[in-house]
Amino acid sequence: MNTFKEKALKYGSYILVLFAPLVFLSRNLYPHISTKTFFIYAVVEILFFIWLYLVVTDKSYQVSKRTILYFLPLILFVSWMSISALFAVNPHLSFWSSFGRGTGLLTLYHSLALSFVITSLVKKYGIPYIISLFQWFVLGGFLLAMSVWLGTDGFKFSATVLVKDAGGGFAGNSTVTAGYLLFTLALSGFLLLSKSLSVKKNILIIIATFFIAFSPVFLSLYSFFNGNGLLGTARGTLLGVGAGFLFLGVGYMFFSKNKVIKGLSITSIVLALVTFVFLWVQLVTPNTYLNNKFTEEARNSRFIFWNIAQKAMNERPVFGYGPENYSIAYQTYFNPQILVSENNFEGWNDRAHNIFYELGATAGYPSIILYSIFLLSLFYAICRLYNQNNINRLQASVLVGLLTAYIVNNLFTFDSSLSLMCLFILSGILYSFEDQNDLKQKSLPVQINKSTKKIIAAVLIVVFIILYIFIVYMPLSKSRAYSNTFASAINKRPDLYSKLLEGSRMGGDWDASGMAFEVYKKYASNPSVVKNDPKILPYAVKDITALLLYLEELSEINKSDYRLYISRNFLQNTVTYLTDSPYNEDMSRKTLAVLDHAKSLSPTNPNVYWSIAQVKIWGGDLKGTEEAYRKAIEVAPNIASSYNLLLKYAQVVGDQKLFNEVMLQAKENIKGYELK
């Protein structure tokens, strides 16, 4: 390591894994998530362009054709996701994802680029580099775990980053944190089994592992000593950890030189797969013991999500709806049962909470096949590394346990930019060992003259700057703009909405409609207070009117988001109520057009029919009102709200016959129904 570029590449990778789970800038939208996503993008782009320069000018950084072949499953998977994005309902969302998720194609591309960088570094520096990288991983994981201890599920420190951490500390979500710490736990075990660290470092790793394992997301000592049980918040990940430990043992048997023990391990794997299939069938079959038990713990929403994903897969088996487009499949096949309180209402959902259903719904069956092949290639790589004596038996078993835990965890949750970064780094490490024999041969720099090197460097710098501006700087600025706009006082927001149409388009899909709906909820929580306050009312009306103008322009670009259109209607109704606006035929026609589009996007969501009924009432169309409420009942016969609305309408208009008919229908469809 003789040059600044080489040092930057090596130590930059350490900086990435240390700070990726920790960075937080409060002025960004979804600061726990978006800050980390763009930090990863920025650092990876720097590392990647340094790597490109070194690959061209130094043979010791070049990846062999043999290693590229091992990368083929991963490359094919990412390529298929890119192809499916071309046929996506919303290709823009596939590419950028949202500020709240950050797992679109851009993240896959950056993660793949990072895996190549890691591969070259392992090839050049060998096992010592991996040991150092894993130590920085563990330190970052330990600090993340400590933030969970101090957050809302722990000691409840009042720091801004922890006040709204959703149990996830610096990561802002317990699911995201648990998925990342899953890797950290395994890497800690790998280090402890490496026999290359000092006693002092081993003790520090053991301490870090203890605080991670017994943090509020896993086995929560804090919860236990407060009398709330030992189980942490990330139950799905805990299940994954259990499966990981089980397969750690099976893997240890498999790597035995004893043929009998190896045979027993293979038998155990077959039995485990058969058992898994049996339990999974029991899990997804209604009214079985396992199904009922899972429903008690996680409610019925997961089964609704999976069922919707299956319908999407049946409709679009090859390309799916497009990466990151599950929310569109969700609204297309919306199941009104999600509105029932016992199903843990999640009316706006953009994840299937199962990696295989997610992939199938968004990129078709080929993505599931390619993803499975990619995972199998990692298991194969572990076996190859052990057989070549690059890692010991216990280390190989730990890696098998890690991959198993990751797969099981993702049966009930979803990836984040952090977990994808971990998975692709691990892939780069496992694939890189094919080049380890090259370490025995001294690689000389490529013979390129200084002028050519300067030209190469200049071209790479220009491309880097362009990509950095469009992929990091502009979206990050848009994230700040969203955050500043919706955090501003209502007397300042009207001047800020139009500026959200400038710059990067990121955030104009899922994020914008989410913010709009949140604004509506705040006004709807107590509209009479706003209406009767002469100081607030003018500002509120101006705020909502300006927001509606922004959303209308946004609708010209984003035509696939049901939440965007229904939120426009909710906000328009709010303005009508606040201003006591008389019936306006043009406005009525415009509102119904918005609702008709919303209905085309989500025909089984009763909300849209309730909204149509309101517009009909406003115009005095009694027949149209009744028809809209009846349609709501038709698409959601088990939802009490539709009956409540139609029954109250019947009372207002004095139609006793209609009242009796609907009451009878409600009692037939909903056990124990009473008008509320």
C-alpha positions in Angstrom: 0.0 0.0 0.0 2.3 2.7 -1.3 0.0 5.4 -2.7 -2.7 7.7 -1.3 -5.2 6.1 -3.7 -4.5 2.7 -2.3 -4.8 3.9 1.3 -8.1 5.8 0.4 -9.5 2.6 -1.1 -8.6 0.4 1.9 -9.5 2.8 4.7 -12.5 4.1 2.8 -14.0 0.6 3.0 -13.4 0.7 6.8 -15.1 4.1 7.1 -18.1 2.9 5.1 -18.9 -0.1 7.3 -18.2 1.8 10.5 -20.4 4.9 9.8 -23.1 3.5 7.4 -25.3 2.3 10.3 -24.7 5.5 12.4 -24.9 8.6 10.2 -28.0 10.8 10.8 -28.8 14.2 9.5 -32.0 15.5 11.1 -32.8 18.0 8.3 -33.5 15.2 5.8 -36.7 13.4 5.1 -36.7 10.0 6.8 -33.2 11.0 8.3 -32.6 7.6 9.8 -32.9 5.9 6.4 -32.2 8.4 3.6 -29.1 9.8 5.3 -27.6 6.3 5.3 -28.6 5.5 1.8 -26.9 8.6 0.4 -23.9 8.1 2.6 -23.5 4.6 1.2 -23.9 6.0 -2.4 -21.4 8.7 -1.9 -18.7 6.6 -0.3 -19.2 3.7 -2.7 -18.9 6.1 -5.7 -15.7 7.5 -4.4 -14.3 4.0 -3.7 -15.5 2.6 -7.1 -13.9 5.4 -9.2 -10.6 5.0 -7.3 -10.9 1.3 -7.9 -11.5 1.8 -11.6 -8.3 3.9 -11.9 -6.3 1.3 -10.0 -7.7 -1.6 -12.0 -6.6 0.1 -15.2 -3.1 1.1 -13.9 -2.3 -1.8 -11.5 -2.8 -5.5 -12.4 -2.9 -6.5 -8.7 -6.4 -4.9 -8.4 -7.7 -6.7 -11.5 -10.3 -9.4 -10.9 -9.7 -12.6 -12.8 -12.1 -14.1 -15.4 -12.5 -17.1 -13.0 -13.7 -14.8 -10.2 -16.1 -13.1 -12.6 -17.7 -16.5 -13.3 -18.4 -16.8 -9.6 -20.0 -13.4 -9.7 -22.3 -14.5 -12.6 -25.3 -15.5 -10.4 -25.2 -12.1 -8.7 -24.7 -10.2 -12.0 -27.6 -12.1 -13.6 -29.9 -11.3 -10.7 -29.2 -7.6 -10.8 -29.5 -7.7 -14.6 -32.9 -9.3 -14.4 -34.1 -6.7 -11.8 -33.0 -4.0 -14.3 -34.8 -5.7 -17.2 -38.0 -6.0 -15.1 -37.7 -2.3 -14.3 -38.1 -1.5 -18.0 -41.5 -3.1 -17.9 -42.4 -1.6 -14.5 -45.7 0.2 -13.9 -43.5 3.0 -12.4 -39.9 2.6 -13.7 -38.9 5.8 -12.0 -39.8 4.3 -8.6 -37.9 1.1 -9.5 -34.7 3.1 -10.2 -34.8 5.5 -7.3 -37.0 3.8 -4.7 -38.2 6.2 -2.0 -36.5 8.2 0.7 -38.1 6.0 3.3 -36.7 2.8 1.8 -33.7 3.4 -0.4 -33.6 -0.1 -1.9 -34.1 0.5 -5.6 -31.9 -0.4 -8.6 -29.5 2.4 -7.6 -28.8 0.6 -4.3 -28.3 -2.7 -6.1 -25.9 -1.1 -8.6 -23.9 0.6 -5.8 -23.8 -2.7 -3.8 -22.6 -4.6 -6.8 -19.9 -2.0 -7.4 -18.9 -2.3 -3.8 -18.6 -6.0 -4.0 -16.1 -5.7 -6.8 -14.1 -3.2 -4.8 -14.0 -5.6 -1.8 -13.0 -8.5 -4.1 -10.0 -6.6 -5.3 -9.0 -5.6 -1.8 -9.2 -9.1 -0.5 -7.2 -10.3 -3.5 -4.5 -7.8 -2.8 -4.4 -7.9 1.0 -5.8 -11.3 1.8 -7.2 -12.6 5.2 -5.7 -9.7 7.3 -7.8 -7.2 5.3 -11.0 -9.3 6.0 -10.2 -9.5 9.7 -9.7 -5.7 9.8 -12.9 -5.0 7.9 -14.9 -7.3 10.2 -13.6 -5.5 13.2 -14.8 -2.2 11.9 -18.1 -3.9 11.1 -18.4 -5.1 14.7 -17.5 -1.6 16.1 -20.3 0.0 13.9 -22.7 -2.7 15.0 -21.9 -2.2 18.7 -22.5 1.5 18.4 -25.7 0.9 16.6 -26.8 -1.6 19.4 -25.9 1.0 22.1 -28.1 3.5 20.4 -31.0 1.0 20.6 -30.2 0.6 24.3 -30.5 4.4 24.7 -33.6 4.8 22.4 -37.3 4.5 22.8 -37.2 0.8 23.6 -34.5 1.3 26.1 -33.4 4.1 28.4 -35.3 6.7 26.3 -32.6 9.4 25.9 -34.0 12.6 24.5 -31.5 13.1 21.7 -33.1 14.0 18.4 -31.8 10.8 16.6 -33.4 8.6 19.3 -36.7 10.3 20.0 -38.4 8.8 16.9 -36.2 5.8 16.4 -39.1 3.2 16.2 -37.0 0.9 18.4 -34.1 0.9 16.0 -31.7 3.5 17.5 -29.6 5.2 14.8 -31.2 3.1 12.1 -34.7 4.4 12.9 -36.5 1.0 12.7 -36.1 -2.1 14.7 -36.5 -4.3 11.6 -33.7 -2.5 9.8 -31.5 -2.6 12.9 -32.0 -6.3 13.5 -31.3 -7.2 9.9 -28.0 -5.4 10.1 -27.0 -6.7 13.6 -27.7 -10.2 12.3 -24.6 -9.8 10.1 -22.6 -8.2 12.9 -23.3 -11.1 15.3 -22.1 -13.7 12.8 -19.0 -11.6 11.9 -18.2 -11.4 15.6 -18.3 -15.1 15.8 -16.1 -15.4 12.7 -13.5 -13.1 14.3 -13.5 -15.0 17.6 -12.8 -18.2 15.7 -10.0 -16.7 13.5 -7.3 -17.2 16.2 -5.5 -14.2 14.8 -6.6 -11.5 17.2 -5.0 -10.6 20.5 -6.7 -11.5 23.8 -7.6 -7.8 24.4 -9.4 -7.6 21.0 -11.2 -10.9 21.6 -12.5 -9.6 25.0 -13.7 -6.3 23.3 -15.5 -8.4 20.6 -17.1 -10.5 23.3 -18.3 -7.4 25.1 -19.7 -6.0 21.9 -21.4 -9.2 21.0 -23.1 -9.3 24.5 -24.5 -5.8 24.1 -25.8 -6.6 20.6 -27.3 -10.0 21.5 -29.1 -8.6 24.6 -30.2 -5.3 23.1 -33.9 -4.5 22.9 -34.2 -5.9 19.4 -33.0 -9.4 20.3 -33.0 -10.8 23.8 -33.9 -7.6 25.7 -32.3 -7.4 29.1 -33.9 -4.0 29.5 -37.3 -5.4 28.9 -36.6 -8.4 31.1 -35.6 -6.3 34.1 -38.7 -4.2 33.6 -41.0 -7.3 33.9 -41.9 -7.4 30.2 -40.2 -10.6 29.2 -36.9 -11.3 27.5 -38.0 -11.4 23.8 -37.1 -8.3 21.9 -39.0 -6.4 19.2 -37.5 -8.2 16.2 -39.3 -11.5 16.6 -38.8 -12.5 12.9 -35.1 -11.9 13.2 -34.9 -13.9 16.4 -36.5 -16.8 14.5 -33.8 -16.3 11.9 -31.1 -16.4 14.6 -32.5 -19.6 16.0 -32.4 -21.2 12.5 -28.9 -19.8 12.0 -27.6 -21.6 15.1 -29.3 -24.8 14.1 -27.6 -24.7 10.7 -24.4 -23.7 12.2 -24.4 -27.1 13.9 -25.6 -28.8 10.7 -22.8 -27.1 8.8 -20.2 -28.2 11.3 -21.3 -31.8 10.7 -21.3 -31.3 7.0 -17.7 -30.1 7.0 -16.6 -33.1 8.9 -14.1 -35.5 7.3 -16.1 -38.4 8.7 -18.4 -39.7 5.9 -21.0 -40.9 8.5 -21.2 -37.5 10.1 -21.3 -35.8 6.8 -24.1 -38.2 5.7 -26.0 -37.4 8.9 -25.7 -33.7 8.1 -27.1 -34.2 4.6 -30.0 -36.1 6.1 -30.5 -33.3 8.5 -30.7 -30.8 5.7 -33.2 -32.8 3.8 -35.3 -33.3 7.0 -35.0 -29.6 7.7 -36.3 -28.7 4.3 -39.2 -31.1 4.5 -40.0 -29.8 8.0 -39.9 -26.2 6.7 -42.2 -27.0 3.8 -44.7 -28.7 6.2 -44.6 -25.8 8.7 -44.9 -23.2 6.0 -48.0 -24.9 4.6 -49.4 -25.0 8.1 -48.5 -21.3 8.6 -50.3 -20.1 5.5 -53.3 -22.4 5.8 -56.2 -20.6 7.6 -57.3 -21.8 11.1 -54.4 -24.2 11.7 -52.6 -23.9 15.1 -49.5 -22.3 13.6 -51.6 -19.9 11.5 -53.7 -18.8 14.5 -50.6 -18.5 16.7 -48.8 -16.3 14.2 -51.9 -14.2 13.8 -52.0 -13.6 17.5 -48.4 -12.4 17.4 -48.2 -10.6 14.1 -51.9 -10.3 13.3 -53.4 -11.3 9.9 -51.8 -8.5 7.9 -48.8 -10.6 6.7 -51.1 -13.2 5.1 -53.0 -10.4 3.3 -49.7 -9.0 2.0 -48.6 -12.4 0.8 -51.9 -13.2 -0.8 -51.8 -9.9 -2.7 -48.2 -10.7 -3.9 -49.4 -14.1 -5.1 -52.1 -12.4 -7.2 -49.6 -10.0 -8.6 -47.3 -12.9 -9.5 -50.2 -14.8 -11.2 -51.0 -11.7 -13.3 -47.4 -10.8 -14.2 -45.4 -14.0 -13.8 -42.4 -12.9 -16.0 -41.6 -9.3 -15.2 -43.8 -8.5 -12.2 -45.0 -5.0 -11.4 -41.4 -3.7 -11.3 -38.8 -3.4 -8.5 -40.1 -1.2 -5.7 -43.6 -1.3 -7.2 -45.2 -3.6 -4.6 -47.3 -0.7 -3.4 -49.0 -0.6 -6.8 -49.7 -4.3 -6.7 -51.0 -3.8 -3.2 -53.5 -1.1 -4.2 -54.5 -3.0 -7.3 -55.5 -6.1 -5.3 -56.3 -4.2 -2.1 -58.0 -6.4 0.5 -60.4 -4.4 2.6 -59.9 -6.8 5.5 -56.7 -4.8 6.2 -59.0 -2.0 7.4 -60.2 -4.1 10.3 -58.4 -3.0 13.5 -57.5 -6.6 14.5 -55.5 -6.9 11.3 -53.2 -4.1 12.4 -54.4 -1.5 9.9 -51.8 -0.9 7.2 -53.8 0.9 4.5 -50.6 2.2 2.9 -48.1 -0.6 2.4 -45.1 -0.9 0.0 -43.6 -4.2 1.2 -44.7 -7.8 1.0 -42.7 -8.6 4.2 -41.3 -11.7 2.6 -38.3 -11.5 0.2 -39.6 -14.2 -2.2 -43.1 -12.8 -2.4 -41.6 -9.4 -2.8 -39.4 -10.5 -5.7 -42.1 -12.5 -7.4 -44.6 -9.6 -7.3 -42.1 -7.0 -8.4 -39.9 -8.9 -10.8 -41.6 -12.2 -11.6 -40.7 -15.8 -11.1 -37.4 -15.5 -12.9 -36.2 -13.1 -10.1 -37.0 -15.7 -7.5 -35.0 -18.4 -9.4 -32.0 -16.1 -10.0 -32.0 -14.9 -6.4 -32.1 -18.5 -5.2 -29.2 -19.4 -7.4 -27.3 -16.4 -6.1 -27.8 -17.6 -2.5 -26.8 -21.1 -3.4 -23.6 -19.8 -5.0 -22.7 -18.3 -1.6 -23.2 -21.6 0.1 -21.1 -23.2 -2.6 -18.4 -20.6 -2.1 -18.2 -21.3 1.6 -17.7 -25.0 0.9 -15.0 -24.2 -1.6 -13.2 -21.9 0.8 -13.2 -24.5 3.5 -12.0 -27.2 1.2 -9.1 -24.9 0.1 -8.2 -24.3 3.8 -8.9 -20.5 3.5 -11.2 -20.7 6.5 -11.5 -23.2 9.3 -14.4 -25.6 10.0 -16.1 -23.4 12.6 -15.8 -20.2 10.5 -17.4 -22.0 7.6 -20.2 -23.2 9.9 -20.7 -19.6 11.2 -21.1 -18.3 7.6 -23.6 -21.1 6.8 -25.5 -20.1 9.9 -25.4 -16.5 8.9 -26.9 -17.1 5.4 -29.5 -19.4 6.8 -30.5 -16.7 9.4 -30.6 -14.0 6.7 -32.9 -16.1 4.5 -35.3 -17.0 7.4 -35.4 -13.4 8.6 -36.3 -12.3 5.1 -39.3 -14.7 5.1 -41.0 -12.2 7.5 -39.4 -8.9 6.7 -37.5 -7.0 4.0 -34.1 -5.8 3.0 -32.7 -2.3 3.7 -29.8 -0.5 2.1 -27.8 -1.6 5.1 -28.5 -5.3 4.9 -28.0 -5.2 1.1 -24.6 -3.6 1.7 -23.7 -6.4 4.1 -24.9 -9.2 1.8 -23.0 -7.8 -1.2 -19.8 -7.2 0.8 -20.0 -10.8 2.0 -20.5 -11.9 -1.6 -17.4 -10.0 -2.7 -15.4 -11.6 0.1 -16.6 -15.2 -0.7 -16.1 -14.9 -4.4 -12.7 -13.2 -4.0 -10.9 -16.2 -2.7 -10.7 -17.7 -6.1 -7.9 -15.1 -6.7 -6.0 -15.9 -3.6 -3.4 -18.0 -5.4 -2.5 -14.8 -7.3 -1.2 -13.4 -4.0 1.8 -15.7 -4.4 2.7 -14.0 -7.6 4.0 -10.5 -7.6 1.8 -8.4 -9.8 3.5 -5.5 -11.5 1.7 -2.3 -12.4 0.4 -1.9 -15.9 2.8 0.0 -18.1 0.9 3.2 -18.8 2.7 6.5 -19.4 1.9 9.5 -17.1 0.0 11.5 -19.8 -2.4 8.6 -20.3 -2.8 8.2 -16.6 -3.7 11.8 -16.3 -6.3 11.5 -19.1 -7.8 8.4 -17.4 -7.9 10.2 -14.1 -9.5 13.3 -15.6 -12.3 11.3 -17.4 -13.1 9.3 -14.2 -13.2 12.5 -12.1 -15.6 14.2 -14.6 -17.9 11.1 -14.7 -17.7 10.8 -10.9 -18.7 14.5 -10.4 -21.7 14.1 -12.8 -22.9 11.0 -11.1 -22.4 12.4 -7.6 -24.4 15.5 -8.5 -27.4 13.6 -9.9 -27.3 10.6 -7.7 -26.2 12.0 -4.3 -26.3 15.8 -4.2 -29.6 16.5 -5.9 -31.7 13.8 -4.2 -30.2 14.7 -0.9 -31.1 18.3 -1.5 -34.7 17.2 -2.4 -34.8 15.2 0.8 -33.9 18.3 2.8 -36.5 20.3 0.8 -39.2 17.9 1.7 -38.2 17.9 5.3 -38.0 21.6 5.6 -41.3 22.1 3.7 -43.5 19.8 5.8 -41.7 20.9 9.1 -42.4 24.6 8.4 -45.2 26.5 10.0 -48.4 26.6 7.9 -47.9 30.3 7.1 -44.6 29.5 5.4 -45.4 26.3 3.6 -47.5 27.7 0.7 -44.4 29.3 -0.8 -42.4 26.1 -0.5 -44.6 23.5 -2.2 -43.9 24.6 -5.8 -40.1 24.3 -5.2 -40.5 20.6 -4.6 -41.1 20.2 -8.3 -37.6 21.4 -9.0 -34.3 19.4 -8.9 -34.3 15.7 -8.6 -37.5 13.8 -9.2 -36.8 11.4 -6.3 -39.4 11.7 -3.6 -42.2 12.6 -6.1 -43.7 9.1 -5.9 -44.3 7.3 -2.7 -42.9 10.0 -0.3 -44.9 12.9 -1.6 -48.3 11.2 -1.2 -47.3 10.1 2.2 -46.5 13.6 3.3 -49.8 14.9 1.8 -51.8 12.3 3.7 -50.0 13.2 6.9 -51.0 16.9 6.3 -54.6 15.8 5.8 -54.5 13.7 9.0 -53.4 16.7 11.1 -56.2 18.9 9.8 -58.7 16.1 10.0 -57.8 15.2 13.6 -59.8 18.3 14.8 -61.1 20.3 11.9 -63.7 22.3 14.0 -60.9 23.8 16.0 -59.2 25.1 12.9 -62.5 26.2 11.4 -63.5 28.3 14.4 -60.1 29.9 15.0 -60.0 33.1 12.9 -56.3 33.4 13.3 -55.4 30.0 12.0 -58.2 29.4 9.4 -56.9 31.8 6.6 -53.4 30.2 6.9 -54.8 26.7 6.9 -56.9 27.3 3.8 -54.0 28.9 2.0 -51.7 26.0 3.0 -54.1 23.3 1.8 -54.8 25.2 -1.4 -51.1 25.5 -2.2 -50.5 21.9 -1.4 -53.4 20.9 -3.7 -51.8 22.8 -6.6 -48.5 21.1 -6.0 -50.2 17.7 -5.9 -52.1 18.4 -9.1 -48.9 19.1 -11.0 -47.3 16.1 -9.4 -50.2 14.0 -10.7 -49.3 14.8 -14.2 -46.0 12.9 -13.6 -47.0 10.3 -11.1 -50.2 8.6 -12.3 -49.9 5.3 -10.5 -50.1 6.2 -6.8 -53.6 5.7 -5.4 -52.7 7.5 -2.2 -51.7 10.6 -4.1 -55.2 10.9 -5.7 -57.2 9.9 -2.7 -55.2 12.4 -0.6 -56.1 15.1 -3.1 -59.7 14.4 -2.5 -59.4 14.3 1.3 -57.6 17.7 1.2 -60.2 19.2 -1.2 -63.0 18.0 1.1 -61.1 19.6 4.1 -61.0 23.0 2.3 -64.7 22.7 1.4 -65.5 22.1 5.0 -63.3 24.8 6.4 -64.7 27.4 4.0 -68.3 26.3 3.9 -68.0 26.3 0.1 -71.3 26.1 -1.8 -71.7 23.4 -4.4 -69.6 24.1 -7.5 -70.3 22.0 -10.5 -66.8 22.5 -12.0 -65.1 21.5 -8.8 -67.5 18.6 -8.4 -66.6 17.3 -11.9 -62.9 17.8 -11.2 -63.1 16.0 -7.9 -65.0 13.1 -9.4 -62.4 12.8 -12.2 -59.7 12.5 -9.5 -61.7 9.8 -7.7 -62.5 7.9 -10.9 -58.7 7.7 -11.5 -58.2 6.6 -7.9 -60.9 3.9 -8.4 -59.1 2.6 -11.5 -56.0 2.2 -9.4 -57.6 0.5 -6.5 -61.1 -0.7 -7.4 -61.6 -2.7 -4.2 -60.8 0.0 -1.7 -64.0 1.2 -0.1 -62.4 4.6 0.7 -62.8 5.8 -2.8 -66.6 5.0 -2.9 -67.1 6.7 0.5 -65.4 9.8 -1.1 -67.5 9.6 -4.2 -70.6 9.5 -1.9 -69.5 12.7 -0.2 -69.2 14.5 -3.5 -72.6 13.3 -4.5 -74.1 14.5 -1.2 -72.5 17.9 -1.8 -74.3 18.1 -5.1 -77.6 16.8 -3.8 -77.5 13.7 -5.9 -79.3 11.3 -3.5 -79.4 8.4 -6.0 -75.7 8.7 -6.7 -74.9 8.8 -3.0 -76.8 5.6 -2.3 -75.1 3.9 -5.3 -71.6 4.9 -4.1 -72.3 3.5 -0.5 -73.8 0.3 -1.9 -70.7 -0.1 -4.1 -68.5 0.3 -1.0 -70.5 -2.5 0.7 -70.2 -4.7 -2.4 -66.3 -4.5 -2.5 -66.0 -4.7 1.3 -69.0 -6.7 2.7 -67.2 -7.4 6.0 -66.3 -3.8 6.8 -68.6 -2.1 9.2 -67.8 1.4 8.2 -69.6 1.1 4.8 -72.8 -0.1 6.5 -72.5 2.7 9.2 -72.2 5.4 6.5 -75.2 4.1 4.5 -77.3 3.6 7.6 -76.7 7.1 8.8 -77.4 8.4 5.4 -80.7 6.5 5.4 -81.5 8.1 8.8 -80.7 11.6 7.5 -82.9 11.3 4.4 -85.6 9.4 6.4 -85.6 6.3 4.2 -86.7 3.6 6.7 -87.0 0.9 4.0 -83.4 1.5 3.0 -82.3 1.5 6.7 -84.0 -1.9 7.4 -82.6 -3.5 4.3 -79.0 -2.4 5.0 -79.2 -3.3 8.7 -80.3 -6.8 7.8 -77.5 -7.1 5.3 -75.0 -5.9 7.9 -76.1 -8.4 10.5 -75.9 -11.2 7.9 -72.3 -10.3 6.9 -70.8 -9.1 10.2 -71.3 -11.2 13.4 -72.7 -9.1 16.3 -73.0 -5.9 14.1 -74.3 -2.8 15.8 -74.6 0.7 14.3 -72.0 3.0 15.8 
